[in-house]
Amino acid sequence: MAGRLRVVTTLGLAQTLAWASSYYLPALLARPLARELGVPEPTVFAAFSVALVVSALVGPHTGRRIDRRGGRAVLMATNGVFALGLALMALAGGSPGLFAAWLVMGVAMGSGLYEAAFSSLVRLYGHDARGAITGITLIAGFASTVGWPLTAALEQTFGWRGACWTWAALHLLVGLPLNASLPRVAVAMAATPGLTAAVAEAPRPPPPATTAALLAWVFAVTWFISTAMAAHLPRLLGAAGAAPATVIAIGALVGPAQVAGRLLEFGFLRRLHPLHSARAAALMHPLGAALLAVAGAPVVAAFALLHGAGNGILTIAKGSLPLALFGPQGYGQRQGLLMLPARLGQALSPWLFGLLLAAWGTGALWFSAGLGLSALAALLFIHTPARSGVGHPTDKPQERPP
């Protein structure tokens, strides 16, 4: 138990750094970066979209490597790649340098964010990985809460280039030692009798092919929404009438709300199949979006809390649902393939939602709400298996550790 807690804490802190220094960066640095480089602000988000496309293409290869050898070496390497990408961004003198930096960041994101972390945990713990997946998302749920204020403070003190240099240094000085302390797969297997059999068990009969297609749609939609909010939330809240001084404070509520949703999943919802918690979570963004589109500034905090809680639970579902429906064998590669449409949707999200926000203002929320409801519909069409082996009360464990 102590060993698993250490792994969860270590990986959770490393993921907090990875998310704060990549995914949450454009929301606060896009404007000063564009102004100094003399490029339109949408160009910065286009470069970010390139990174998301690259991460989609890298994902299946990374998952395959983790399936074979575990995630420690992969995650350590990504700290160096993150640092390189951030250094290139700090040195950028125009659009070519900016796009080159985000291309490198895309390689790091495809190999070092949640999919790689989830795959690493499944490689270590097999069917028992759901609790560990929840644990790292509980910690990394504070990435926006930590990342946005810290990036804002660094930009105000040292400029956007200084902020990029600082994040690059943190990857080498903090992130790399954290990932280096993760156990090797062989050590973890030897320390937990019976775990090898759990990971290498014969595959169960696969669900219908439509299950994978529906799951891929759910991930694509929910990551589109999540990325749109991460990139444009300050602007969206301003369009809803929130005072400039409160925009960052309200936006920072998303992180604690994500953690609260994950605590709910870790407590009450863990007794249920992951499908049930995912269905409840898929309703939260549409509900919050409808409230904000209708009522405006008075409900900005309620929107941030609902969106954050739903996104927090759905992040766990992205790791636990494929494990519940398909099992641990080949999890990493399968996760990479299931997430490929999601990464491509992410690539479109900052640009497309930015256009909708410019044209419709808060009316763009009706679009994201409709997408969220389509994800809920897809989840309702996926049937709960008779037994999944992942946190369902009727499951019977097979060769679980004593």
matplotlib code that plots the C-alpha trace (Angstrom):
import matplotlib.pyplot as plt

x = [0.0, 2.8, 4.6, 1.5, 0.8, 4.3, 3.9, 0.6, 2.0, 5.1, 3.3, 0.5, 3.1, 4.9, 1.6, 0.7, 4.0, 3.5, -0.1, 0.6, 3.6, 1.9, -1.9, -2.6, 0.1, -1.6, -4.5, -2.2, 0.9, -0.8, -1.5, 1.9, 3.7, 1.7, 2.3, 6.1, 6.5, 4.2, 1.8, -2.0, -3.1, -4.9, -1.5, -0.4, -3.4, -2.7, 0.7, -0.8, -3.2, -0.1, 1.2, -2.1, -2.1, 1.5, 0.5, -2.3, 0.1, 2.7, 0.1, -0.3, 3.5, 4.0, 1.3, 2.8, 6.2, 4.7, 2.9, 6.2, 8.6, 6.6, 6.4, 9.3, 11.8, 9.2, 8.1, 11.7, 12.5, 9.4, 10.8, 13.8, 11.5, 9.2, 12.3, 13.6, 10.2, 9.9, 13.4, 12.7, 9.6, 11.6, 14.0, 11.4, 11.7, 8.7, 6.2, 8.7, 10.3, 6.9, 5.7, 8.9, 8.6, 5.1, 5.9, 8.5, 5.9, 3.5, 5.9, 6.2, 2.4, 1.8, 4.3, 4.0, 0.4, -2.5, -2.6, 1.0, 0.5, -2.6, -0.9, 2.1, -0.3, -2.1, 1.2, 2.1, -1.2, -3.4, -7.1, -6.4, -5.3, -8.6, -7.8, -4.3, -5.7, -8.1, -5.3, -3.0, -5.9, -6.8, -3.3, -2.9, -6.4, -4.7, -2.6, -4.7, -5.0, -1.2, -0.3, -2.4, -1.5, 2.2, 2.4, 0.7, 3.2, 6.2, 5.0, 4.5, 7.9, 10.1, 8.1, 6.7, 10.2, 11.2, 8.1, 9.0, 12.6, 11.3, 9.0, 11.8, 14.0, 11.3, 11.0, 14.8, 15.1, 11.7, 9.9, 12.8, 13.8, 10.1, 9.7, 13.1, 11.9, 9.0, 9.5, 10.7, 8.0, 10.0, 10.5, 6.8, 5.8, 8.2, 6.9, 3.3, 2.8, 0.2, 0.2, 2.0, -1.0, -3.4, -1.7, -1.0, -4.3, -6.0, -8.1, -11.8, -14.2, -14.1, -17.2, -18.9, -16.9, -19.5, -18.4, -14.9, -16.4, -18.8, -16.0, -13.8, -16.6, -17.1, -13.4, -13.2, -16.2, -15.1, -11.5, -12.8, -14.8, -12.1, -9.5, -11.8, -12.4, -8.7, -7.8, -10.6, -12.1, -10.7, -12.1, -15.4, -15.9, -15.1, -17.7, -20.2, -19.7, -17.2, -15.0, -11.3, -10.1, -12.2, -11.6, -8.4, -10.0, -13.1, -11.0, -8.9, -12.0, -11.9, -9.0, -10.6, -13.9, -12.1, -10.6, -14.0, -15.5, -12.6, -13.1, -16.8, -15.7, -13.1, -15.7, -19.3, -19.0, -16.2, -18.9, -20.5, -19.3, -17.3, -20.0, -22.5, -20.1, -19.2, -22.9, -23.5, -20.4, -21.3, -24.3, -22.5, -20.9, -24.2, -26.0, -23.4, -23.2, -26.9, -26.9, -24.1, -25.6, -28.9, -28.0, -24.5, -22.1, -24.1, -23.5, -19.9, -18.7, -21.5, -20.4, -16.8, -17.7, -20.0, -17.6, -14.7, -16.4, -17.7, -14.3, -12.6, -14.8, -14.5, -10.7, -10.8, -13.3, -10.8, -8.5, -10.9, -13.5, -11.2, -9.8, -13.3, -14.6, -11.5, -9.2, -5.5, -3.9, -2.7, -4.1, -1.5, -1.7, -5.5, -5.6, -3.5, -5.8, -9.0, -7.5, -6.4, -9.7, -9.8, -6.4, -7.4, -10.6, -8.4, -6.3, -9.4, -10.8, -8.9, -9.3, -12.9, -14.2, -12.3, -14.1, -17.5, -16.7, -15.8, -19.0, -21.5, -20.0, -21.4, -23.8, -20.9, -21.8, -24.8, -22.5, -20.3, -23.5, -24.8, -21.6, -21.7, -25.2, -24.1, -21.4, -24.0, -26.1, -23.2, -22.5, -26.1, -25.7, -22.7, -23.9, -22.4, -20.6, -21.7, -18.3, -15.4, -12.8, -12.5, -14.1, -17.6, -19.2, -20.1, -16.7, -14.7, -11.0, -8.6, -5.3, -5.4, -2.5, -3.1]
y = [0.0, 2.4, 1.6, 2.3, 5.6, 6.7, 5.9, 7.7, 10.8, 10.9, 10.5, 12.9, 15.7, 15.0, 15.1, 18.4, 19.9, 18.4, 19.8, 23.2, 23.8, 22.7, 22.3, 25.3, 27.6, 29.3, 30.7, 33.2, 33.5, 33.6, 37.4, 38.6, 36.1, 37.2, 40.9, 40.5, 38.2, 40.4, 37.6, 37.3, 35.7, 32.9, 31.9, 31.0, 28.7, 27.3, 26.3, 24.8, 22.8, 21.5, 20.1, 18.3, 16.7, 15.5, 14.2, 12.2, 10.5, 9.8, 8.3, 4.8, 4.3, 5.5, 3.1, 0.2, 0.9, 1.2, -2.1, -3.8, -2.1, 0.0, 3.8, 4.9, 5.4, 7.0, 9.5, 10.4, 11.1, 13.3, 15.7, 16.4, 16.8, 19.2, 21.2, 21.4, 22.5, 25.2, 26.4, 26.7, 28.7, 31.1, 31.5, 32.0, 35.0, 34.6, 32.1, 29.4, 29.2, 29.2, 26.3, 24.4, 24.7, 23.5, 20.6, 19.4, 20.1, 17.8, 14.9, 15.5, 15.8, 12.6, 10.7, 12.4, 13.3, 11.3, 8.5, 7.6, 7.9, 5.7, 3.1, 3.1, 2.4, -0.4, -2.0, -1.9, -2.9, -4.5, -4.6, -2.9, 0.3, 2.2, 3.5, 4.6, 6.4, 8.3, 9.1, 10.8, 12.8, 14.0, 15.5, 16.7, 18.2, 21.2, 21.8, 24.8, 26.1, 26.1, 26.7, 29.7, 31.9, 30.8, 31.5, 34.8, 35.8, 34.6, 36.5, 39.7, 39.4, 38.0, 38.2, 35.3, 34.2, 34.0, 32.0, 29.4, 29.2, 28.7, 25.8, 24.2, 24.3, 22.8, 19.8, 19.1, 19.9, 18.5, 16.5, 14.3, 13.2, 12.5, 10.2, 8.6, 7.5, 5.4, 1.6, -0.5, -2.9, -6.0, -4.6, -3.8, -7.3, -9.0, -7.0, -7.8, -11.6, -12.7, -9.4, -10.8, -13.2, -10.3, -8.3, -11.2, -13.0, -14.3, -11.6, -11.7, -11.8, -8.2, -6.0, -5.1, -2.9, -0.2, 0.1, 1.3, 3.7, 5.2, 5.4, 7.2, 9.7, 10.3, 11.0, 13.2, 15.3, 15.7, 16.6, 19.1, 20.8, 20.5, 22.0, 24.8, 25.8, 25.6, 27.8, 30.3, 30.3, 33.7, 35.2, 33.4, 34.6, 38.1, 37.8, 36.7, 39.9, 38.9, 41.7, 41.4, 41.2, 38.1, 36.2, 34.4, 33.7, 32.2, 30.2, 28.9, 27.3, 24.7, 22.9, 22.4, 21.4, 18.8, 17.4, 17.5, 15.5, 13.0, 12.7, 11.9, 9.2, 7.8, 7.7, 7.0, 6.5, 3.9, 1.4, 1.8, 0.7, 3.6, 3.9, 5.2, 7.9, 8.9, 9.4, 11.6, 13.6, 14.1, 16.1, 18.6, 20.8, 21.1, 22.1, 24.7, 26.0, 26.5, 28.4, 30.7, 31.3, 32.3, 34.0, 35.5, 36.9, 36.0, 32.3, 32.2, 30.5, 27.8, 27.2, 26.8, 24.4, 22.3, 22.2, 21.4, 18.6, 16.9, 17.2, 15.8, 12.6, 12.2, 12.4, 9.3, 7.6, 8.1, 5.8, 3.4, 2.9, 1.2, -0.9, -1.9, -2.7, -4.3, -5.4, -4.6, -6.6, -4.2, -1.3, 1.3, 0.8, 0.6, 3.8, 5.6, 4.5, 5.4, 8.8, 9.6, 11.2, 13.1, 14.6, 15.6, 17.1, 19.0, 20.3, 21.9, 23.1, 26.3, 27.6, 26.5, 27.5, 30.8, 31.6, 30.7, 32.8, 35.8, 35.4, 34.4, 35.4, 33.3, 31.8, 29.5, 27.6, 26.2, 24.4, 22.9, 22.0, 20.1, 18.2, 17.3, 15.9, 13.8, 12.3, 11.4, 9.8, 7.7, 6.5, 5.5, 3.2, 1.4, -1.6, -2.4, -5.8, -8.6, -8.4, -6.0, -6.7, -2.9, -1.6, -3.0, -4.5, -7.8, -8.4, -11.4, -10.8, -13.1, -13.7, -10.3, -9.5, -10.6]
z = [0.0, 0.9, -2.4, -4.4, -2.5, -3.3, -7.0, -7.2, -5.4, -7.5, -10.8, -9.8, -9.1, -12.4, -14.3, -12.6, -13.9, -17.4, -17.8, -16.3, -18.6, -21.9, -22.1, -19.9, -21.3, -24.3, -22.3, -20.6, -22.9, -26.3, -26.1, -25.0, -27.2, -30.3, -29.5, -29.2, -32.2, -34.4, -35.3, -34.9, -31.7, -33.7, -35.1, -31.6, -31.1, -34.6, -33.4, -30.3, -32.6, -34.5, -31.2, -30.5, -34.0, -33.4, -30.0, -31.6, -34.0, -31.3, -28.8, -30.2, -30.6, -27.0, -25.7, -27.5, -26.0, -22.5, -23.0, -23.6, -21.2, -18.7, -18.5, -16.4, -19.2, -21.5, -18.9, -18.0, -21.7, -22.0, -19.3, -21.6, -24.6, -22.7, -21.6, -25.2, -26.6, -23.9, -24.5, -28.3, -27.5, -25.3, -28.2, -30.9, -33.1, -35.3, -36.6, -37.8, -34.4, -32.7, -34.8, -34.3, -30.6, -30.5, -32.8, -30.2, -27.4, -29.3, -29.1, -25.4, -24.9, -26.8, -24.6, -21.3, -20.4, -18.9, -21.6, -20.9, -17.1, -17.2, -19.4, -17.0, -14.1, -15.9, -16.8, -13.1, -11.5, -14.2, -13.3, -10.0, -11.6, -11.3, -7.9, -8.9, -12.0, -9.8, -7.4, -10.0, -11.4, -7.9, -7.6, -11.2, -11.1, -9.5, -12.7, -13.8, -10.2, -9.9, -13.5, -14.4, -11.4, -11.6, -15.4, -14.9, -12.1, -14.1, -17.2, -15.2, -13.5, -16.2, -19.4, -21.4, -22.4, -18.8, -18.0, -20.7, -19.4, -15.8, -16.8, -18.9, -15.8, -13.6, -16.0, -15.6, -11.9, -10.6, -13.2, -14.3, -10.7, -10.0, -13.0, -12.4, -8.9, -10.5, -10.1, -13.0, -14.2, -13.2, -9.7, -9.3, -10.6, -8.2, -5.2, -5.9, -6.2, -8.7, -10.6, -13.7, -14.2, -13.8, -16.6, -18.9, -18.5, -21.7, -23.3, -22.7, -25.7, -27.1, -26.9, -30.2, -32.5, -32.1, -28.4, -29.4, -32.0, -29.4, -26.8, -29.3, -30.0, -26.3, -25.8, -28.9, -27.7, -24.1, -25.0, -27.5, -24.8, -22.2, -24.6, -25.6, -22.0, -21.1, -24.1, -23.9, -20.4, -19.4, -22.6, -22.2, -18.7, -19.8, -22.6, -20.0, -18.1, -15.4, -14.1, -15.3, -11.8, -11.1, -14.3, -13.1, -9.7, -11.2, -13.7, -10.9, -9.4, -12.2, -10.6, -7.2, -8.9, -10.9, -7.7, -6.0, -8.8, -8.6, -4.8, -5.5, -8.0, -5.6, -2.8, -3.8, -7.5, -7.3, -6.2, -9.6, -13.0, -14.7, -17.3, -14.7, -13.3, -16.9, -17.8, -14.8, -15.5, -19.2, -18.2, -16.1, -18.8, -20.8, -17.6, -16.6, -20.2, -20.4, -17.1, -18.2, -21.6, -20.1, -16.9, -17.6, -15.0, -11.9, -12.5, -13.8, -10.6, -10.9, -14.5, -13.5, -10.8, -12.9, -15.9, -13.6, -11.7, -14.9, -16.5, -13.5, -13.5, -17.3, -17.0, -14.8, -17.2, -20.1, -18.2, -16.4, -19.1, -21.7, -18.8, -17.7, -21.2, -22.8, -20.0, -19.4, -22.2, -24.9, -22.9, -23.9, -27.7, -27.5, -25.4, -28.0, -30.8, -28.9, -28.1, -31.6, -32.6, -29.3, -30.0, -33.5, -32.0, -29.5, -32.4, -33.9, -30.6, -29.8, -33.4, -33.9, -30.5, -30.8, -34.1, -32.5, -29.4, -31.6, -33.7, -31.0, -27.7, -24.9, -27.5, -28.4, -25.2, -26.9, -29.4, -26.6, -24.7, -27.7, -28.1, -24.4, -24.8, -27.8, -25.6, -23.0, -25.7, -26.9, -23.3, -23.0, -26.0, -24.5, -22.4, -19.1, -19.3, -17.0, -15.3, -15.9, -13.2, -12.6, -9.5, -10.0, -6.9, -8.7, -10.0, -8.8, -8.6, -10.4, -8.7, -6.9, -4.6, -1.0]

ax = plt.figure().add_subplot(projection="3d")
ax.plot(x, y, z, "-o")
ax.set_aspect("equal")
plt.show()
